[in-house]
Amino acid sequence: MTDRLRRDWAARTVLIVRLSSSAWLWIFSVIGIPVALAQIDPERRALIQFGYNQPLRGRGPIAGYAYYYHNQPGFLRTNLTLRAAIAPTYLDTELGVRGLLGEHTDMGFGFAGGGFADSYSEVRGGKLWREESFTGHGAEANVSVYHLFNPMPAGQTNHTGIGDVPLQLVVRNAARYSFYQREDETAAGFRLPEDKLAHHVRIGLRWGGREPLLVADRAVELSAWYEGQFRTDPQDYGYSGDRTIEARTHLLWGRGLVAWEFPGQQRIEFTLTGGGSADADRLSAYRLGGALPLGAEFPLMVPGYYFQELSARRFALLDTSYSVPLSRSHRWDLALNGGVANIGFLPGLELPRHWHSGAGGGIGYTSSNGAWHWVLGYAYGFDAMRGDHRGAHNVGLVMEYDLEAGGIGPLRRAGRWLNPNTWRGFDRLFGR
């Protein structure tokens, strides 16, 4: 495998957003971006990412992300890499140091913090219960270790087989402090969780990976993960203490992924994700729903559903996507996607059926220089509960702009869209 291909495989193990078992990071209660890193990113990147889902009926949690992702290898010194994910009210950074614990063992020192990071929306029976939802803010410090098991042998410059796909161990320790506030619609008799300090430990083994891009031309991954969450002050909250925050929660999940581009720029991607838990609660359970491909490190998408509508203690999920060009220039394409999940629900948030599925399609556009890529689509959730019937409609927009390919001018224009005043107007437009 050439050095360039090796770097590409390494880049595909970079993950810019973390599986968040409570709520995703929120931008002034509208747009979210949970962020983490599963390896020191070897590629220079300057990306604007945006995604938004809007139900056509009913009122669900506001669903979306908008952030600028910056990665700078060679920051101050050749062995340092600065990563920063910047949203209007949240910042996540890490300084990576290559070879700190050995030739093939790197370390990262990170800090994250800001507003709306730990907000929680209660969705039960296909309905958003605003009176039982609340806002949460948080700050976190973390240390990570990244070890590569199969470095390329000295002097090897050509691809020699599947053994050249990197196999990595990731260990991450984090201390996170969360504090909560009432929203305007939170019920007077609903007691919020008390502010708390939590210790998170994550251990993962990943073979291959996927780049943090909206469209992946080629990728393969097999990975297994454990995360333990340990809280200093477990407690009851809600109505007369009818809900509990567990002292400790254990999450175990895995993922298999294949993405491929065929001749003629037809692309297909399959992702199979499954997980289980012990002592999960509302703030630590797996949450599935929506179609936001870069809204999480492990996006648990079921098209047509509200964002994070389904709360699971265990699950198995198959997501697929396919796109085919609609023009000779390959700038326009037809995109199709679908997802089906079997869910073991968190107690108190059960639904009559364990199987849930959704499908959708849309029109995509890629600029001639490859800097812009966006998809405008529609999705239908076949088994989503809406009142006394099943079925839910959703529209969405996802967009990516690569500043390395397209230049800085559009960044200034995009900056206006990231302005909180702009988003408040957008929120009112959709009846929030």
N, C-alpha and C positions, 0 to 999 in steps of 0.2 A: 504494500500500500504506500503511495507517495505521501510525502509530508503534508501536502495540501489536503489529500483525502483524509489523512489521520486527523488533521485539525478540524475538518468538517465533521467527522464522527464525534470528536470531542465536543464540538459546539452543539451537537444535537442532544447532548446530555445536560445542557444548560436549561434550567427551569426558572422562569422569572416570577412565578406566583405559587404560593403555598396552599396546600389543602387546608382550609380553615374549617375547623369543626364547630366553631361558634357562628360568627357572621362574617361576611367578607368586608374588607375595608371599604368605608363609604366616603364619598366626596360630598361634603355638605348635605348628607342624607340623600344624595341622588346617584352618584356614580362611584363604583367601588374598584379598588385594586389591591388585592392581597399579594404580597411579594415575598419571594425567598429565592435562594440559589442552591442548586444541587451540584455545582462544580464551578470553579473559576473559569469564566467565559474567555476563551482564547481569541475571540474575534472582536474587532472594533465595531460598535453598533451605535446608531442614533435613530431610534424608532419612536414614532407616535402611534399609539394603539387606542382604538375606540370601539366600543360595542354597546348596543342598546336593544332591549326587548320591550315590546309594548303589547299587553293583552288588549284584544278588541272587545272583550266583555269582562266585567268584574274588575275588582281592584286588588292587585297583587303587590308584593314588595317591589319597590323601584329597582330595576335590574339593569346594570351596565358597568362599564369600566372606561376610564380615560386616563392615560398616563403617558409620560415621556420616559423611555428607557435608554440610559446612557451607559456604555461599557467602554472603558479606556485601558487596554493593555499598555504597559510601559509607562504607567503613571509615576512620575518623579524618578523611578528606577526601573530597570528592565524586568525585575522579578515582581513588580507590584502591578495590580490591576484594580482600578476603581470602578465599581458598579453603583449606579444610582437609579432608582425608579421614583419619579416625581409626579405627584398628583396635587391638586390645589390645596388640600388640607392634610396630606400625608407624605412622608418621606421615608424611603427604605434604602439604606446604603450598606455596602460591604467593601472592605479593603482586603483583597486577596494577596497572599504572599506565597509565591511558588517555591517549592523545595524547602520550606521551613523545617519540616520534620524528616527530611530525606529527599533523595533525588526525585521520587515519584509520589511524595506525600505533601500536599499543600494545606494551608490553613487560611481561614477567612475570619475577619473580625467585623461584626456588623452592629448597626443600630437602626431601629425603626421607631417611628412614633408620629402621632398626630390625632386629628379628630375623626370621630365616627368609625374608628377601627374595629370596635367590638360590639356594634349595634346588633340587635336581635329582632327579627320579625316573626311573630307567631302565625303560622299558616296551619289551619286545622280544618279538615273536611272540605278542602277546596276553597276556603275563605280566609282572608287576611283579617286577623283580630287585632286592630290597632290599639284597643284598650289593654292588650296584654303584650304589646311591643314596647321597646325602649331603645334609647341611644346609649352607645358605649364608646369610650375613648381609651387609648392605650399607648404604652411605650415599652420597648423591648431592647435588650442587649443580648447578643448571641456570639458563640464561637463555633466554628465548623472545621472539620477535618475531611479532606478529600484524598483518598488513596487509589492509585491506579495499579491494578494487579498485573496487567499484561502490557508493559511498555514495549515499543517496537525495538527489536534487537539492534545493537550498534551496527551501523553500516547498511542496514536494510532500507531500501528506498522504494521497493515495489510491493504491490499488493500480493500476498501469498495465500490468502484464504480467509474464511470466516473468523478464524482466531484473532485476526487483527482488529475486530470490533472491540472497543474498549470495555473492560469490566471494572467497575468502580465501587468502592465502599464510601458511603457518606455517613458521617456522625455529626450530629448537631446538638448543642446544648443552648438553651435559651431561658432567660428569666423575663417574664412579662407581667406588667402591672396594668390592671384594667379598672376603670371607674365608670359609673353609670349615671345617666340622667333621664328624667321623665320626658316624654314627648307631650305635645299638646293634647293628644287623644288618649294618653295612658290613663286608665281608670284610677280614680282617687283611692279606691280600696285595694289596689294592686301594689304590693310591696316589691321594690326593686332588689336585685342582688346587692349585697354590700361590696364595696371595692375590695379587690383581692389581688394577691400576688401568686403567680403560678410558675412552676418549673416544667419546661417541655424538653423531652429527650427524643430525638429521632435517629433511627439507624436504618440505612437502606443499602441494598445491593442492586446495582443497575448494569445491565448489559446493553450497550447501544444507547439510544435516546433520540429525541426530536428537538430541532432548533425552535427557539421562541418566536416563531413567525406564523402569520396567518395561514400561509400556504407552504407546505413542506413537499418538495419535489420527491425526495426519497428519505426514508427513515425506517428504522426497526428498533424495537425495544422489548426487553423482558426485565421486569424489576419487581422487587419485594421490599416492603417497608413496615417498620414498627414505629409507633409514636406513643410515648407515655406522657400523660398530663397529670401533674401533681400539684394540688392546691393547698395553701397554708391554712385556709379557714373555710372548710366545707359548711354549707348552710342551706336553709330553706328560704324560699321566696314565693311571690305570687299572692293568691288569695288564701289567707290564713295558713301560709306555709305549705300549700298543696304541691309545690315543685321543689326539687332538690338539686343542688350542685354537688356532685360527688367529690370525695376527697381525692380520688385517683381514677383515671380513665385510661384504658389500653385500647389502641387501635392497631389493626393489622390488615394490610391490603396489598394488592399486587396489580400489575398492569402488563398487558401484551399489546403491542402496536406495530402495524405495518402501513407505510405510506409509499406510494409508487406513482411515477409519471410514465405513461406509455407514449409511444410515438404519436405525434399529432397533439401533444400536450393534454391528453386525457389523464386525469388524476383520480386516484382512489385511495381511501384510507379506512382502515378498520382498527378499532380500539376496544379491547375487552378488559374491563376493570371489575374487580371484586374485592369485598372487604368484610370484616367482622369486627366486633368490639366487645369489651367487658366493662360494665359499669358506665355506660354512656348516659349522658343527660342531654337536655335541650341545647346546651351550649357546646357540646362536644360531639354530637351525633353527625353522621354523614348526611349531607343534604343534597338532594338531586332535583333537577328541573331547569328548564330554560335552555337556550342555545347560545352560550357565550364561550367561544372556543379558547379565548385567552383570558377568561375570567378566573382561572385557577390553575395551579400547577397540574392537577389531575381534574380536568373539567368533567363533571358528572352531568352530562347533558341528556335531557329528555325533551325533544322539541315540542312546542305548543303549550307546555306547562308554565306556571309561574316560576320565577327564579327561586330556587331552593324550596319548592313546594313540598317535597317529600322528605321526611326525616326518618332515617334508617339506622338501626343498630347493626344490620347486615344487609348486603346487597350483591347482585351480579348485574352488570350493565354492558351491553354491546352497542357501540356507536359506530355509524358508518357515514361516509360522505363520498360523493362522486361529482366530478365536473367534466364537461366536454365543451370545446370551443364552438361558438356560434358564428364566427367569421374567419376569413382566411388570415386576417392579421393576428388572430388569437388574442385580441384585446377584450372581446366580450365572450362570456361563457355561461352555460346553464349549470347551476349548482343544485345538487340534491343531497338531502341528509335524512337520517333516521336514527332512532334509538329505542331500545326495548330493555326493560329492567324487571328483575324479580326482587322484591323488597321484603325484608323483615322489619316491620315498623317499630319505632320507639314507642313504648307504652304511653298511652294518652294521646298519641297522634296517629292511631291506626286508621286505615281505610279498608273497605270491604274486600277489595281485590289486592292480591299481591303482585300481579303483573300489570305493568304500565308501559305504554308505548306512544310514540309520536313520530311524525314525518313532516318534511317540508321541502321547499325548493325556492330558488331565487335566481336573480340575474347578477353576474359578477363582471367587474371591469378591472383591467390592468393597464396602466399607462405604458406608452411606448418605451420609456426608459426603465420600467419595472419599479419605479418608486412608489406609485399609488396602487393600492389594491383595495377594492371594496365589494361587498355583496349585500344587496337588498333582497330580503326574502320574506316568506310567509310559512308558518308552521301550524300544524293541527295536532293537539294532544287527544288521542283516541279515548283514553280512560280517565281523563281529568274530571273531577267532580265539580260541577257548576250548578249550585242550587239542587234541584230535584232531577237533573239529567247529567249525562256524561258528554264530554267533548268540549274542547277549548280552542280558540283561535288566537294567534299571536303573529305580530309582524316584528321584524328586526333589521338592524343595520350593523354591519361590522366593517371596520376600515383600518388600514395600515398605511403609514407613510414612512418611507426609508429616507432619512436625510442624507445618508451617505451617497445614495443614488440620485436624489432629486434636488439637493441644495437647501439653503437656509430660508429662502423667501417664504415658502409655504408654512414654515414653522411659526413665523410671526402671525400669519393669518389663523393658523390652528390655535395659537395662544389666545386669540380672542374667543374661540369656542370653549376653551378651558376656563374662561373667566366665570366666577360664580354667578354674577348678575345675568350672564347669558343663559346659564343652565336653569336659573330660577324661572326665567321666562319660558324656556323649553318645557319645564315641569308644569307650568300653568297651562301651556298649550294642550297637554294631554290630561287635563282635569285633575291634577294632583292637589 
